[in-house]
Amino acid sequence: MTDMNEYDVFGFLNSDEINNYMNEIRGNEIDVPQIYTGTPDQGFIQNKNAPWIRITAIPGDEVTYADDKRLIEYPRVQIDFWILNYKVEELLKLEQMIYDKMFAHGFERYYKNHNRDVDMTDLQMVQGNFEYQGFSLNED
């Protein structure tokens, strides 16, 4: 059974590997977090800070029962990131890094999308929706 939530996802996505790669894409380190549960402060949301990641819980309560008790829960999260439009190779690599990290922790992606952000037209918004599958390759 799991009670995995967006804060747990933050814990394993907030890795040196992902943060260092986002710094490499940006060309510099920034003094504020690059991964958020929820939307960052409005002052942060600028082209110069891209890429950044937002993790949001998706409402729902899918579960498998055994002996009238919750055996496995299937929480869902949406992971979005913003990146400059012309950084296509970097977009694909970051998207794969996020997928690999999520899969290693028992999540499978069931939806993905890339769109130009309507408010910040120099940025692509990349969306991935993931559901916990009831197991983890990284069980402790």
Beta strands, then each sheet from edge to edge (+ up, - down):
strand 1: 35-37
strand 2: 52-58
strand 3: 63-66
strand 4: 69-73
strand 5: 76-84
strand 6: 107-116
strand 7: 123-132
sheet 1: 1+ 2+ 5- 7+ 6-
sheet 2: 3+ 4-
end
